[in-house]
Amino acid sequence: MNSMASAANVLSKARKAIVLTTLMVMTSLSPLLIVAPVSAHITDNGTVWPKQASNDTGWVQLDAVGGDPVLGLQASANWGLEFAPGASLSNVTMEVRVNGSDGLLIEEPIITASDVGINLFDWSGLGMLGSSDSFTSNNPHSGRLSPNSESGAYWTLPSGAEINDLVIEALAPVDPAVTFEPVDLEISDYAIHFVDGRLYLAISNSLLIIDYNNDPKIIDLITFDDANSIVDLEIDAANLALHILTDDNYFHALSLVNTAELTPLPETVFDLDTIEFVQFDQFIVASDGTPYALSSDRVAVFDGVDWNNAFFKSQDGKGLDITEVNGILYFSSEGDGIERWDMASSSRLSKWTTANNLHSDSVTSFYTTGNQILMSSEDAGLARYDWNTGFWLSTWTANNWLTSNDVSDVVVSNNIMAILNGNSLQTYNTQNGVFLQNYDLQDFGLVGEGEKLVVWPNIGVRSPANELIMISDGGGDLAIFDTVAAPPYVGNMLLASGPTSGDMDDAVELNGVLYVAADGIMNRFDNQQSRWLTPKLIGDEVNQLITDGTYIYIAGETTGAHKMSQNGTILQTWDAGDGLASNSVQRIAVNNDDLVTINSNT
């Protein structure tokens, strides 16, 4: 399941305009002559004030109320002190005290003597008084050790402030990994933090935490050593937790506040007098906060203490995906179609298979857009169901609109549907119902078949400025696709780099870049950056690579000789039509303007 909660949720760090908090104020009024504290008293004839006296109000708690963020009204509190008419005040002192550890705090308070229009205390622009949840400088702070220390993150605190609790979320950024074997980074699931917008990526048995605006973008890496792989991620907004399901190590949980480990969901199912250990394949936190889980043989529901069996499936099959739409849960399993569950009545609904309306008995993923549920498959295209009317719409396949029946993933961003279809990305306008364009993944620097689409919305400081679609082919480079940009392909985000093959046909170095030809693809390794650059397609086996100090020259097995620029672009090709003895070039040499080749028949 792909999880993304609204940024308008409970943990929003947007600036609070309604402040209901506690402020303690003490005002001491002392005359020059020290006498016992005296206050006015009432007689039958009126109020009698002493000639000289002092007045100690003690600590007074003020609750600021009446704030309205819509109207831009600040919360306020009034406190009036009575003095004798014409009294002369001297030696006036005032103290302000807060205690964030006891809940006594206020945001940007201003204390004003309203009669004279003087600000006695002004904390505007300085955030919370009584606590600080962000640095005064850039927050979050990012920096590199130089060589063993880093400075630049600081708080502004009142003079004499005492710190009771100091909690720092210190993440460990990771530069993109570099290997000399092909990179296999299969994204099994992802989730978006609903406050700061950080991206959680599940790859193998590791959880990558990514900040789009940081350098490096991977700000933390958490590995679950006892698990083979992570299969599902779910955001639990009510409990501020990220739930993690592994394929052979059950559940784990991390805090959305500080990434600390939390108590995970249990690994056992309680049924009458029987307790079973069940390894689930998929799970979901429903809209009412109730977790549901899918295994190869059952659907279970969590009651807050234990997992309980909701029902057993009629046929065993690995759980593939779960979604919730309008109070109905949909569970897809490999070879077993789709089971449905009515949350309101806690009852099992009729099953969907190819025996009735379903296009495939193995629905790999769900995606809901508007009133349609989209169902992907690896063998039968993309099915569409109108949940509002209960009607099935026409299935998109290779026989009508799609380039392939193998649909890896589908998402919608800014009313544009993106369908990852084999080695291409197809776009569809959901507003006017028109297919727009087919994009070859090779044009995005991806050489493999498409595997996963990740929608990353703009909902916090760690998210991109515009909603983006990240495209994965299982390698370490994600293509970035912005549906409102022209052109929509806007670059790549590198997680790890490696060659496309462990084999090598030939290699040559030019200006600090090592060019390695393998299986018809030119791999390029930047020695200075210590990373593999975007590979370039040659489309032919390479027999030899040489350079004249400016360009790369390629001897192709079936396509002749080629001249390549340093960025991997083929500038010129010579074949039999240009005078070569054959298109099979075994060796190649260049001298000024002369090209010399040894061909298969010469």
C-alpha positions as CSV (number, residue, x, y, z in Angstrom):
1,M,0.0,0.0,0.0
2,N,1.2,3.5,-0.8
3,S,0.4,5.8,2.2
4,M,-0.1,9.6,2.1
5,A,-2.1,11.5,4.6
6,S,-3.3,15.1,4.4
7,A,-1.0,17.9,5.5
8,A,-3.9,19.4,7.4
9,N,-3.6,16.7,10.0
10,V,-3.0,16.8,13.7
11,L,0.7,17.4,13.7
12,S,0.7,20.4,11.4
13,K,3.5,22.8,12.1
14,A,1.8,25.6,10.4
15,R,1.9,28.7,12.4
16,K,-0.7,28.7,15.1
17,A,-3.0,31.7,15.3
18,I,-5.2,30.4,18.0
19,V,-3.1,30.3,21.2
20,L,-4.7,29.0,24.4
21,T,-1.8,28.8,26.8
22,T,-0.5,30.0,30.1
23,L,1.5,33.1,30.9
24,M,2.6,34.0,34.4
25,V,3.1,37.6,35.3
26,M,4.2,39.2,38.6
27,T,4.1,43.0,39.1
28,S,5.7,44.5,42.2
29,L,4.9,48.1,43.1
30,S,7.1,49.4,45.9
31,P,7.3,53.0,47.2
32,L,10.5,54.5,48.5
33,L,9.5,53.9,52.2
34,I,9.1,50.2,53.0
35,V,6.0,49.4,55.0
36,A,3.9,46.3,55.4
37,P,1.8,45.4,52.3
38,V,-1.4,47.5,52.5
39,S,-4.3,47.5,50.0
40,A,-7.4,49.7,49.7
41,H,-10.5,48.8,51.8
42,I,-14.1,49.9,51.6
43,T,-15.9,51.8,54.4
44,D,-19.5,53.1,54.6
45,N,-18.3,56.4,53.2
46,G,-16.2,55.1,50.3
47,T,-12.8,53.6,49.5
48,V,-9.9,54.4,51.8
49,W,-6.3,54.3,50.4
50,P,-3.2,54.4,52.6
51,K,-0.9,57.3,52.0
52,Q,2.1,55.1,51.3
53,A,2.2,51.4,50.7
54,S,3.4,48.6,48.4
55,N,1.4,46.0,46.4
56,D,2.5,42.5,45.5
57,T,0.1,40.8,43.2
58,G,1.8,37.4,43.4
59,W,1.9,35.1,40.4
60,V,-1.1,35.6,38.1
61,Q,-2.0,33.2,35.3
62,L,-3.4,34.7,32.1
63,D,-5.1,32.5,29.5
64,A,-5.0,34.1,26.0
65,V,-8.3,33.3,24.2
66,G,-10.2,34.5,21.2
67,G,-7.7,33.8,18.4
68,D,-9.2,33.2,14.9
69,P,-6.8,32.1,12.1
70,V,-9.3,32.8,9.4
71,L,-9.8,36.4,10.4
72,G,-6.2,36.9,11.5
73,L,-7.1,37.7,15.1
74,Q,-4.6,37.0,17.8
75,A,-5.6,35.5,21.1
76,S,-5.5,38.0,24.1
77,A,-6.1,38.4,27.8
78,N,-6.7,41.6,29.9
79,W,-5.5,42.2,33.4
80,G,-6.5,45.4,35.3
81,L,-4.9,46.8,38.5
82,E,-6.6,49.5,40.6
83,F,-4.6,52.3,42.2
84,A,-5.7,55.4,44.1
85,P,-6.6,58.4,41.9
86,G,-3.5,60.5,41.3
87,A,-1.2,58.0,42.9
88,S,2.5,58.2,41.9
89,L,4.0,54.8,41.1
90,S,7.7,54.1,41.5
91,N,10.0,51.1,41.6
92,V,7.7,49.0,39.5
93,T,9.0,45.6,38.6
94,M,7.5,42.8,36.5
95,E,8.6,39.2,35.9
96,V,7.3,36.8,33.2
97,R,7.7,33.1,33.8
98,V,6.9,30.2,31.5
99,N,7.5,26.5,32.0
100,G,7.2,24.5,28.8
101,S,7.8,21.2,30.6
102,D,4.6,21.9,32.6
103,G,2.6,23.1,29.6
104,L,3.0,26.8,30.5
105,L,4.0,28.4,27.2
106,I,2.7,30.9,24.6
107,E,3.5,31.8,21.0
108,E,5.1,35.2,20.3
109,P,3.5,37.1,23.3
110,I,3.3,40.9,23.6
111,I,2.5,42.5,27.0
112,T,1.2,46.0,26.5
113,A,0.3,48.8,29.0
114,S,-2.8,49.8,27.1
115,D,-3.4,53.1,28.9
116,V,0.0,54.5,27.9
117,G,0.6,52.4,24.7
118,I,3.9,51.0,25.8
119,N,5.0,47.4,25.1
120,L,6.4,46.1,28.4
121,F,7.4,42.8,26.8
122,D,7.7,41.8,23.1
123,W,8.5,38.3,21.9
124,S,7.1,38.7,18.4
125,G,8.9,36.9,15.6
126,L,10.8,34.7,18.1
127,G,8.4,31.7,18.1
128,M,7.3,29.9,21.2
129,L,8.1,31.3,24.7
130,G,8.5,28.3,26.9
131,S,9.7,25.9,24.3
132,S,11.4,25.8,20.9
133,D,10.7,23.2,18.3
134,S,12.9,24.5,15.5
135,F,16.3,26.1,15.0
136,T,16.6,29.9,14.7
137,S,18.5,29.4,11.5
138,N,17.5,27.0,8.7
139,N,15.2,24.3,10.1
140,P,15.8,21.5,9.5
141,H,19.6,22.1,9.5
142,S,21.8,20.2,7.1
143,G,25.5,20.2,7.0
144,R,28.6,18.0,6.5
145,L,31.3,17.3,9.1
146,S,34.4,19.4,8.5
147,P,36.4,17.4,9.4
148,N,34.8,16.0,12.6
149,S,32.4,18.7,13.6
150,E,29.5,20.9,12.3
151,S,28.1,24.2,13.5
152,G,25.4,26.4,12.3
153,A,22.3,25.0,14.1
154,Y,21.2,27.1,17.1
155,W,18.3,28.3,19.2
156,T,17.4,31.8,20.5
157,L,16.5,31.5,24.2
158,P,15.6,34.2,26.8
159,S,18.4,35.2,29.1
160,G,18.5,33.0,32.2
161,A,16.3,30.3,30.6
162,E,16.7,26.8,32.0
163,I,16.4,23.9,29.7
164,N,14.5,20.9,31.1
165,D,14.4,18.6,28.1
166,L,16.5,18.7,24.9
167,V,15.4,16.4,22.1
168,I,17.3,16.4,18.8
169,E,16.3,14.2,15.8
170,A,19.7,13.6,14.3
171,L,19.6,11.8,11.0
172,A,22.5,10.3,9.2
173,P,22.5,11.4,5.5
174,V,23.8,8.9,3.0
175,D,25.5,9.6,-0.3
176,P,24.3,7.5,-3.3
177,A,25.9,4.1,-3.1
178,V,28.4,3.1,-5.8
179,T,28.8,-0.5,-7.1
180,F,30.6,-2.2,-9.9
181,E,27.7,-4.6,-10.5
182,P,24.2,-3.7,-11.7
183,V,22.0,-2.0,-9.1
184,D,18.8,-3.7,-8.2
185,L,16.6,-1.4,-6.1
186,E,13.1,-2.7,-6.2
187,I,10.8,-0.2,-4.5
188,S,8.2,-2.4,-2.7
189,D,6.3,0.5,-1.2
190,Y,6.5,4.1,-0.2
191,A,4.8,6.6,2.2
192,I,4.8,10.4,2.6
193,H,5.1,12.1,6.0
194,F,2.0,14.2,6.2
195,V,3.7,17.2,8.0
196,D,7.2,17.8,6.6
197,G,6.7,15.8,3.4
198,R,9.7,13.5,3.7
199,L,9.5,10.4,1.5
200,Y,9.9,6.9,3.0
201,L,11.0,4.3,0.4
202,A,11.0,0.6,1.2
203,I,13.8,-1.1,-0.8
204,S,14.8,-4.7,0.1
205,N,15.1,-4.8,3.9
206,S,16.0,-1.1,4.2
207,L,13.9,2.0,4.8
208,L,15.3,5.1,3.0
209,I,14.2,8.5,4.4
210,I,14.5,11.1,1.7
211,D,14.4,14.9,1.8
212,Y,14.0,16.4,-1.7
213,N,15.7,19.7,-0.7
214,N,18.7,18.2,1.1
215,D,22.2,17.3,-0.2
216,P,22.4,14.3,-0.1
217,K,18.8,13.6,-0.5
218,I,18.9,10.4,1.6
219,I,18.8,11.8,5.1
220,D,18.6,8.4,6.9
221,L,18.8,4.7,6.3
222,I,17.3,2.2,8.6
223,T,17.9,-1.5,8.0
224,F,15.9,-4.4,9.4
225,D,18.6,-7.0,9.6
226,D,16.3,-9.9,10.5
227,A,14.0,-9.3,7.6
228,N,14.5,-10.4,4.0
229,S,12.5,-7.4,2.6
230,I,9.9,-4.8,3.5
231,V,6.6,-5.4,1.8
232,D,4.3,-2.7,3.1
233,L,4.3,0.8,4.7
234,E,1.4,2.5,6.4
235,I,1.0,5.9,8.0
236,D,-1.0,5.9,11.3
237,A,-1.9,9.6,11.7
238,A,-3.8,9.1,14.9
239,N,-0.9,7.5,16.7
240,L,1.9,9.4,14.8
241,A,3.4,6.1,13.7
242,L,4.9,4.6,10.6
243,H,4.0,0.9,10.5
244,I,6.4,-1.4,8.6
245,L,5.5,-4.9,7.5
246,T,8.4,-7.3,6.5
247,D,8.1,-10.5,4.6
248,D,9.6,-12.8,7.3
249,N,10.0,-10.6,10.4
250,Y,6.5,-9.4,11.0
251,F,5.7,-5.8,12.0
252,H,7.8,-2.8,13.1
253,A,6.9,0.8,13.9
254,L,8.7,4.1,14.0
255,S,7.7,7.5,15.4
256,L,6.7,10.1,12.9
257,V,8.0,12.7,15.4
258,N,11.5,11.6,16.0
259,T,11.9,8.2,14.2
260,A,12.2,6.4,17.5
261,E,11.1,2.7,17.6
262,L,7.6,2.2,18.8
263,T,5.7,-0.9,19.9
264,P,4.7,-2.7,16.7
265,L,1.5,-4.4,15.8
266,P,1.4,-8.0,17.2
267,E,2.5,-11.0,15.1
268,T,-0.2,-13.4,16.4
269,V,-3.8,-13.9,15.6
270,F,-6.2,-14.8,18.4
271,D,-9.1,-17.1,17.3
272,L,-11.2,-18.6,20.1
273,D,-8.7,-20.6,22.2
274,T,-6.0,-20.7,19.5
275,I,-3.1,-18.3,19.0
276,E,-1.3,-18.4,15.7
277,F,1.8,-16.7,14.4
278,V,0.7,-15.3,11.0
279,Q,3.1,-13.7,8.4
280,F,0.9,-11.1,6.6
281,D,1.6,-10.0,3.1
282,Q,-0.2,-6.6,3.1
283,F,-2.1,-4.4,5.6
284,I,-3.9,-1.1,5.7
285,V,-4.9,1.4,8.4
286,A,-8.5,2.1,7.4
287,S,-10.2,5.5,7.6
288,D,-11.6,4.7,11.0
289,G,-8.1,3.9,12.3
290,T,-8.6,0.2,12.3
291,P,-5.8,-2.0,10.8
292,Y,-6.7,-4.8,8.5
293,A,-4.2,-7.4,7.2
294,L,-4.1,-9.8,4.3
295,S,-2.1,-13.1,4.2
296,S,-2.1,-16.0,1.8
297,D,-5.1,-17.6,3.5
298,R,-7.0,-15.0,5.4
299,V,-8.1,-11.4,6.2
300,A,-7.6,-10.3,9.8
301,V,-8.7,-7.2,11.7
302,F,-7.0,-5.6,14.7
303,D,-9.2,-4.8,17.7
304,G,-6.6,-2.7,19.5
305,V,-5.1,-5.6,21.4
306,D,-5.1,-8.7,19.1
307,W,-5.5,-9.6,15.5
308,N,-8.8,-11.5,14.9
309,N,-9.8,-13.5,11.8
310,A,-12.3,-11.6,9.7
311,F,-12.6,-14.5,7.2
312,F,-10.6,-17.2,5.4
313,K,-10.1,-17.0,1.7
314,S,-11.5,-19.7,-0.6
315,Q,-8.1,-20.2,-2.3
316,D,-4.6,-19.6,-1.0
317,G,-2.6,-16.9,-2.8
318,K,-0.1,-14.3,-1.9
319,G,-1.6,-11.0,-0.9
320,L,-0.8,-8.3,-3.4
321,D,-2.6,-5.0,-2.4
322,I,-5.4,-3.5,-0.3
323,T,-7.4,-0.3,-0.8
324,E,-10.4,1.3,0.9
325,V,-13.1,3.2,-1.1
326,N,-16.3,4.5,0.4
327,G,-16.4,2.2,3.4
328,I,-15.5,-0.9,1.3
329,L,-12.2,-2.7,1.6
330,Y,-10.7,-4.4,-1.5
331,F,-8.2,-7.2,-1.1
332,S,-6.3,-8.6,-4.1
333,S,-4.4,-11.9,-4.0
334,E,-2.3,-13.7,-6.6
335,G,-4.5,-16.0,-8.6
336,D,-7.5,-15.4,-6.3
337,G,-9.1,-12.2,-7.6
338,I,-10.5,-9.6,-5.2
339,E,-12.2,-10.1,-1.9
340,R,-14.4,-7.3,-0.5
341,W,-15.4,-6.3,3.0
342,D,-18.1,-3.9,4.2
343,M,-16.6,-2.0,7.1
344,A,-20.0,-0.7,8.3
345,S,-21.7,-4.1,8.6
346,S,-18.5,-6.0,9.2
347,S,-19.5,-8.5,6.5
348,R,-17.9,-10.2,3.5
349,L,-19.2,-9.1,0.1
350,S,-19.2,-11.1,-3.2
351,K,-15.9,-12.0,-4.7
352,W,-14.6,-10.7,-8.0
353,T,-12.7,-13.0,-10.3
354,T,-12.4,-13.6,-14.1
355,A,-15.4,-15.8,-13.7
356,N,-17.6,-12.7,-13.4
357,N,-16.3,-9.2,-14.2
358,L,-12.6,-9.1,-13.3
359,H,-10.0,-8.8,-16.1
360,S,-7.3,-10.7,-14.2
361,D,-7.2,-13.0,-11.1
362,S,-3.9,-11.3,-10.1
363,V,-4.5,-7.6,-9.6
364,T,-1.1,-6.2,-8.6
365,S,-2.2,-2.8,-7.4
366,F,-5.1,-0.5,-6.9
367,Y,-5.4,3.2,-7.5
368,T,-8.4,5.4,-6.9
369,T,-9.1,8.6,-8.9
370,G,-12.4,10.4,-8.6
371,N,-15.2,7.7,-8.8
372,Q,-13.0,5.1,-10.5
373,I,-10.9,2.3,-9.0
374,L,-8.1,1.4,-11.3
375,M,-6.7,-2.2,-11.2
376,S,-3.3,-3.0,-12.7
377,S,-2.2,-6.4,-13.9
378,E,0.8,-8.0,-15.5
379,D,-1.2,-9.9,-18.1
380,A,-4.5,-8.2,-18.9
381,G,-4.0,-4.4,-18.9
382,L,-5.8,-1.9,-16.7
383,A,-9.4,-2.5,-15.4
384,R,-11.7,0.4,-14.3
385,Y,-14.6,0.2,-12.0
386,D,-17.0,3.0,-11.2
387,W,-17.6,2.5,-7.4
388,N,-20.3,5.3,-7.3
389,T,-22.6,3.7,-9.9
390,G,-21.4,0.1,-9.6
391,F,-20.6,-0.2,-13.3
392,W,-17.5,-1.7,-14.9
393,L,-15.9,0.5,-17.5
394,S,-14.0,-0.8,-20.6
395,T,-10.7,-2.3,-19.8
396,W,-7.6,-0.8,-21.4
397,T,-5.3,-3.3,-23.0
398,A,-2.8,-3.7,-25.9
399,N,-5.9,-4.2,-28.1
400,N,-7.1,-0.7,-27.7
401,W,-5.1,2.0,-25.9
402,L,-2.1,0.5,-24.1
403,T,1.3,-0.4,-25.6
404,S,1.4,-3.5,-23.5
405,N,-0.8,-5.7,-21.3
406,D,1.9,-5.5,-18.6
407,V,0.8,-2.5,-16.4
408,S,3.4,-2.1,-13.7
409,D,1.8,0.9,-12.0
410,V,-0.7,3.8,-12.4
411,V,-1.0,7.1,-10.6
412,V,-2.7,10.5,-11.1
413,S,-1.0,13.9,-10.6
414,N,-2.6,17.2,-11.4
415,N,-5.4,15.5,-13.4
416,I,-2.9,13.6,-15.5
417,M,-2.9,9.8,-15.2
418,A,0.5,8.2,-15.7
419,I,0.5,4.5,-16.8
420,L,3.8,2.6,-16.5
421,N,3.4,0.2,-19.3
422,G,6.4,-2.0,-20.1
423,N,9.3,0.3,-21.2
424,S,7.1,3.3,-21.7
425,L,5.0,5.9,-19.8
426,Q,1.6,6.8,-21.1
427,T,-0.3,9.9,-20.0
428,Y,-4.0,10.4,-20.0
429,N,-6.1,13.6,-19.2
430,T,-8.7,12.6,-16.6
431,Q,-10.7,15.8,-17.2
432,N,-11.4,15.4,-20.9
433,G,-10.7,11.7,-21.2
434,V,-8.0,11.9,-23.9
435,F,-4.7,9.9,-24.1
436,L,-1.9,12.4,-24.4
437,Q,1.5,10.9,-25.2
438,N,3.7,7.9,-24.9
439,Y,7.2,8.4,-23.5
440,D,10.1,6.0,-23.9
441,L,11.8,5.4,-20.6
442,Q,15.2,5.5,-22.3
443,D,14.6,9.2,-22.9
444,F,14.5,9.5,-19.1
445,G,17.9,7.8,-18.7
446,L,16.2,4.5,-17.7
447,V,17.3,1.3,-19.5
448,G,15.1,-1.3,-17.8
449,E,11.4,-2.0,-17.8
450,G,9.3,0.3,-15.7
451,E,8.5,-1.1,-12.2
452,K,7.2,1.6,-9.9
453,L,5.6,5.1,-9.8
454,V,5.9,7.3,-6.7
455,V,3.8,10.4,-6.3
456,W,5.5,13.0,-4.1
457,P,3.2,16.0,-3.3
458,N,4.3,19.4,-2.0
459,I,3.2,19.3,1.7
460,G,6.2,20.3,3.7
461,V,9.8,21.6,4.0
462,R,11.2,18.2,2.9
463,S,9.0,17.8,-0.2
464,P,9.5,19.2,-3.7
465,A,8.1,22.6,-4.6
466,N,5.7,21.0,-7.1
467,E,4.0,17.6,-7.0
468,L,6.3,15.1,-8.9
469,I,6.1,11.6,-10.2
470,M,9.2,9.5,-9.6
471,I,9.7,6.7,-12.1
472,S,11.7,3.6,-11.2
473,D,13.0,0.8,-13.5
474,G,14.5,-1.1,-10.6
475,G,17.9,0.7,-10.9
476,G,19.3,3.3,-8.6
477,D,18.2,6.3,-10.7
478,L,14.7,7.7,-10.5
479,A,13.4,9.8,-13.4
480,I,11.5,12.9,-12.2
481,F,8.3,13.7,-14.1
482,D,6.3,16.9,-13.6
483,T,2.9,16.8,-15.3
484,V,2.6,20.6,-15.4
485,A,6.0,21.3,-16.7
486,A,7.0,21.6,-20.4
487,P,8.7,19.3,-21.1
488,P,7.5,17.1,-18.2
489,Y,10.8,15.2,-17.8
490,V,12.8,17.4,-15.4
491,G,15.7,15.3,-14.4
492,N,16.7,12.3,-12.2
493,M,17.2,11.6,-8.5
494,L,20.1,9.3,-7.8
495,L,19.8,6.7,-5.0
496,A,22.6,4.4,-6.1
497,S,24.7,4.0,-9.2
498,G,26.2,1.0,-11.0
499,P,26.7,-0.2,-14.5
500,T,24.0,-1.9,-16.5
501,S,25.9,-5.1,-16.6
502,G,28.7,-6.9,-14.8
503,D,30.3,-7.8,-18.1
504,M,32.5,-5.4,-20.1
505,D,33.2,-5.4,-23.9
506,D,35.8,-2.6,-23.8
507,A,36.7,0.5,-21.8
508,V,38.4,3.8,-22.5
509,E,39.0,7.0,-20.4
510,L,38.4,10.6,-21.5
511,N,38.7,13.7,-19.4
512,G,38.2,11.9,-16.1
513,V,35.3,9.8,-17.3
514,L,35.6,6.0,-17.8
515,Y,33.5,4.8,-20.7
516,V,32.5,1.1,-20.4
517,A,30.6,-0.7,-23.2
518,A,28.5,-3.7,-22.2
519,D,25.6,-5.4,-23.9
520,G,25.0,-2.6,-26.3
521,I,24.9,0.1,-23.7
522,M,27.6,2.7,-22.9
523,N,28.2,3.1,-19.2
524,R,30.1,6.1,-17.9
525,F,31.9,6.4,-14.6
526,D,32.9,9.9,-13.3
527,N,36.2,9.4,-11.5
528,Q,35.9,12.8,-9.8
529,Q,32.3,12.4,-8.5
530,S,32.8,8.7,-7.9
531,R,29.5,7.8,-9.4
532,W,28.0,6.2,-12.6
533,L,26.4,8.7,-15.0
534,T,23.3,8.1,-16.9
535,P,23.9,5.2,-19.4
536,K,23.5,5.7,-23.1
537,L,22.1,3.2,-25.6
538,I,24.3,2.1,-28.4
539,G,22.1,-0.7,-29.7
540,D,25.0,-3.0,-30.8
541,E,27.7,-5.1,-29.4
542,V,31.0,-3.2,-29.1
543,N,34.2,-4.7,-30.4
544,Q,36.5,-1.7,-29.5
545,L,36.5,1.7,-28.0
546,I,39.2,4.4,-28.7
547,T,39.5,8.2,-28.2
548,D,41.3,11.0,-30.0
549,G,41.3,13.1,-26.9
550,T,38.0,14.8,-27.9
551,Y,35.6,12.1,-29.0
552,I,34.9,8.4,-28.4
553,Y,35.0,6.1,-31.4
554,I,33.1,2.8,-31.4
555,A,33.6,-0.3,-33.4
556,G,30.2,-1.9,-33.7
557,E,29.5,-5.6,-34.4
558,T,26.6,-5.0,-36.9
559,T,26.1,-1.2,-37.2
560,G,29.5,0.0,-38.4
561,A,31.6,2.7,-36.7
562,H,30.3,5.5,-34.5
563,K,31.6,8.8,-33.2
564,M,30.3,9.7,-29.7
565,S,30.5,13.0,-27.8
566,Q,31.6,13.2,-24.1
567,N,27.9,13.3,-23.0
568,G,27.1,10.0,-24.7
569,T,25.4,11.4,-27.8
570,I,26.1,9.6,-31.1
571,L,27.3,12.3,-33.5
572,Q,28.1,10.3,-36.6
573,T,27.9,6.8,-38.0
574,W,29.8,5.2,-40.8
575,D,28.6,1.9,-42.4
576,A,28.8,0.0,-45.7
577,G,26.8,2.7,-47.4
578,D,29.6,5.2,-46.5
579,G,32.4,3.0,-47.9
580,L,33.2,0.5,-45.1
581,A,33.9,-3.0,-46.3
582,S,31.1,-4.2,-44.0
583,N,29.0,-3.1,-41.1
584,S,30.9,-5.5,-38.8
585,V,33.8,-3.4,-37.5
586,Q,36.4,-5.4,-35.5
587,R,39.0,-2.7,-34.9
588,I,39.1,1.1,-35.4
589,A,41.7,3.9,-35.5
590,V,41.6,7.6,-36.0
591,N,44.4,9.9,-37.3
592,N,43.4,13.5,-37.8
593,D,40.6,13.4,-40.4
594,D,41.2,9.7,-41.4
595,L,39.2,6.8,-40.0
596,V,40.7,3.3,-40.4
597,T,38.7,0.1,-39.7
598,I,39.3,-3.6,-39.7
599,N,36.1,-5.3,-40.8
600,S,35.0,-8.9,-40.5
601,N,35.6,-9.5,-44.2
602,T,38.9,-7.6,-44.6
